[in-house]
């Protein structure tokens, strides 16, 4: 199923990844620092993150199929390379989203009796989580931008035709 209604499957899946993975990254980063939101969202954040991560290899798989059906260019090659860099970030983010959720459950179970060591572990974990969330967003933006360049480079003019400014 390389096409859906005549559109390459990659084109459809990539939009889900570009929206869901950065959203998940923001939620994981915020819930690492904000316990009230972490409790309210519960399993939603890890489920969203894991779900978005599952879409990444599917998207790259269909992207490889599409790459074989478009003219070869350096822009397409760069996009493929940057797309391959998303999965490690997404996997790390998924692991951290589950860890943040589990840590929150541990903290809630020991409310008021946490040690100084537990507080430092929580702070260190939150810092790492925010760094991985930021890296994930950067990887998605870089791959997405390169895909847009590969798709639209030289195909869109910034000047309107027929506007009388042909000087």
N, C-alpha and C positions, 0 to 999 in steps of 0.2 A: 504494500500500500504506500507507494512513493508519492502518490498524488491524491488529493481530496478535492473533488469537484474541479479538477483541472489545475489546481494550485499545488505546487510542491509542498509536501508535508513539512519540510524544514521551515518554510516560510510561516506556516501556521504555528508550529511548536516554538519557534524562536520568540514569538511575541509573548507566549506564556512564560518562558524563562526570563525574558527581559523585565517582565512585570513582577512575577512571583519571587524570584530569587533575591532581588534587592529589597523587596518588601519584607521577606523573611529575615534578611540580614539586619535590617533596621529593627525589627521586632526582637530578634535575639540579642542585639546590642543593648537595646533599651531595657529589656526584661532582666538582663544581667545586673543592672544597676537599680532597677525599680521593682522591689518585691511586691508591692500592691498590684501592679499591672501583671507581673508574672503569675500571681495567684488567680487573678481574674481571667487571664487567657488560658491558664492550665496547659493542657496538651495541645492546644491549637497551634502554638508556635513550633514545637517540634514536628507536628504532623505537616504543617505547611512547608517547613524547611526540608524535611525528608521528601515530601511530594515534589517540590521544585527540583531537588537534587536528582530524583529519578528521571525527570524530564531532560536533564542535561545530556546523558549518553544517547537518549533517543534522538534528541535534536542534532547532535553531532553525527550520529549514524545517517540520518536522512540528509544532513549537510554534505556528507561524503558522497552520497548518491548524486545530489544536485551538482556538486563540484565536477563530477564526470559528465554532466550534461550541459555545462556552460563553457564558453570559450575560456581557455586558460589565461590567467593574467597574474601579475605580481600581487595585485590587490586581493584577488580571490585566494591566493596562496597565503597571504598574510592573515586574512580573515580566518582561514582554516586553522592556522597555527595558534592564533589568539583564542579561537573557540575551544581548542583542545586544552587550554590552560584553565578553563573554568571549572572542570570537574574536581581537581584536587581542592580548590577553594570551597566548592559546594560540599564536598565530603567532610572537610574540616568543620565547616559551619554546621552541618547536620549533627556531627558528633558533639559539638559544643552546645547546640540547642538542646539536645537530650541531657547533657551534663548540667546545663543551667537549670533545666526543669527538675532534675534529680536533686541538685544542690538546694534548690528552693524547698523541695519536700523535706530534705534533711534539716534545713534551717527552721522550717515551720514546726517540725517535730520536736526540736530542741529550743523552742522559743524562750528567750531570756537566759538560757544557760550555756550559750555558746562561748567558747574560749577565745582568747586573743588570737591563737593560732587559726581558728576557724574564720575569724574576721579577716585575717591576712590572706588566707586561702581564697576567700570570697572576692577580695579586692584584686588579687593577682589573676584569678579566673576571669573576672569582669574585664580587666585590661586586655588580656589575651583575646577574649571574645570580641571586644570592640575592634581590635586590630584585624582579626580574621574577617569580621563583618565588613570592615572598610576595604580589605583586600578583595573580598568577593565582589563588592559593588564595582570596584575599579576594574576587575577582570571582565565583568559583564559589560560595562560601558565601553571598554577598549575593543572587545570583540564585536559589540553591536555597532559601534562607530565604523569599524573597519568593514563590516558587512554592508552598511549603508553606502560607504564610499565605493565598495566593489560593485554594488548594484546601480548606483546613480551617477558615478563619475562620467562626466562628459555627456550625460543624457538630459540634463536639465539646464536651461539657460536662465541667468538672473535678469536678463532683459526681456521685456514684453515685446512680442512681435506686433507690428502694425500700430505702434504708438506714436509714430511720426518723428521719433528721435533717431533717425538713421544717419546722423552727421558723422 
